[in-house]
Amino acid sequence: MLDKKEITALAQERIDEIDNDVFIVDLTISASNHISIEIDRMEGGVSIQECIRVSRNVEHNLDREVEDFSLQVSSAGFGSPFKVSKQFIKNIGTLVKVIMTHGSHEGILKSFVEGDHIIIETETKEKIEGKKKKETVKREHILSFDDIKEVKRVITFKK
């Protein structure tokens, strides 16, 4: 049986050599020995070369004679849910959609407190008493991780 700790260590060993703010987002091993490693970078995206380097280090240090496996190393998807704290930190200041146990919010991720909550800022057009036109109202929402199902970056083409 493939050892997740060993595979994580092999991937991390190469990531440490790359030393480019790359980090592991997720590592899974299926029942059929398919290893899937998802990586990301604090600034920008992960290159194909970085994925190849991590893949080669894992593949070259596991013995297919002992146990056959397939391996996939990929960059974290742009619209995929956040899985680790570094993804929240990386995306402070960007537009996110937060799916809650009851409802959802879309706004700018303002801050992140690991294991506790995030703060997002939303904008809505509202009628203000004494004004003829609706005005933009900004509100900050403190959202507890106990109530959050998933958080994703929103892809938008508006300026």
N, C-alpha and C positions, 0 to 999 in steps of 0.2 A: 504494500500500500504506500502511495506517495505521501510524503510528510510535508504538510503545509508550512511548518516552521522552517524546514530546510529550504524550501522553494522561496519563501519570503526572504530568507537570509541571502540566498544566491542573487535574487533580484536586487535587494538592497545593496549588496556588495558592488554591483555594477553601477547602480544609481549614485552611490557615494563616489565612485571614480569619475562619473560624468560631472558631478558637482555643479549642476546647473539649475538648482532649486527644483529638481524633479522629485516627485514623491509618489508613493503607491496609494492609489485610491481604493482598489479592491483586488483581491486575489481569491479565486475559487477553483476548486477541483471537483469535477463531476464524478459520478459513480463509474463512468466509462473512462476515467483518467484523462479527461480534457481539462487542461490547465488554462485558465484565463486570467491574465494580469492586466489591470487597467492602471495607467499612470497619467500624471498631470504635471504641470510646472506652475510655479507661483506667478511668473510673468510670461504671458503669451501661451502658445501651445507647445506640444511635444512634437519633435521631428520624427520622421520615419527612421532616421539613423539611430536615434535614441531608443526607439522601440526594438530595432534590430539588435543593438548592443545588449540590451537587457535579455532579449530572447536567446541570443547566442550563449550568454553566460549561464543561463538556466539549463538550456539544452545540452551544452557541453559538459556539464557537471552532474547530469543524471544519466544513469545507465539503462538504456532501452533493453538490454539483455535481461536485466532483473525485472523491469516492469515497463511495458509499452505505454506511451502517452502521446497526446497531441498538445500543442502549445500555441497560444495566441497572446501576443502582447499588443495592446492598443492604447491610444490616447483616450482620455475621458471624453465622452461625447459632449458637444457644446450645449445640447438641450437635455442632458441627462440629469437626474436628481443628484444633489450634493450628498456625498457619503462620509466625508471626513472633514475635520475642522479646518484644515488648510484650504479647502474649497470655499468655505464661508469667508475666510479671511481674504482670499484672492479676489472674491467678488464683491467686497464692500465698495459701494458706490455705483453698482450696476443694478439694472432693473431685474427683479425676481418675481416669480409667482410662488406663493406659499399656499399649499393645500392643507387645510386644517381638518380636524375631526368634524367640525361643523362650519362649512363655508370655505372661502379662500380670500386671499388678499394679493394685490399686485402693487408693487412699489419699489422704491430704491432701498437696497440693503444698507442700513446706516451703521449697525454694529452687531457684534456677535459675542456672546458670553458662553463659552464652552459648557455644554451639558445643561444649560439653564434656559437662555432665551436669545432671540434676535430682536432687533428693532428695525422696522421698515417705515419709510415715509411714503404716504399715499397723497395723491392730488385728485380733487373732485371739483367740479363746477357746481356751485350752490347759490341759491337765491339768498342774498343778504338783506335783512330788514332795512328799509330806507333806501335801497339801491334798486335801480331799474334793471340792470344787467346782472347776470350770474357772474360770480367771481371765482377764481381759483382758490381753493382752501387746501392747505397742506396740513396733514395730521401725522403724528408719529404713533405707531402701534408697537407695543411690547408683546411679542408672541412667544409663549412658553413652549419648549420642546415637548412637553407632555401633551400638548394639543396639536403639534405639527405632524402631518403625515409625510410630506416631502417639500423640498425647496428646489426650484429649478431656475436657471437663468432664462430670461425671456429674450427671444430673438426678435428684434424690431428693425424696421427699415426706415422709420421716421427720424427726423432731425429735431 
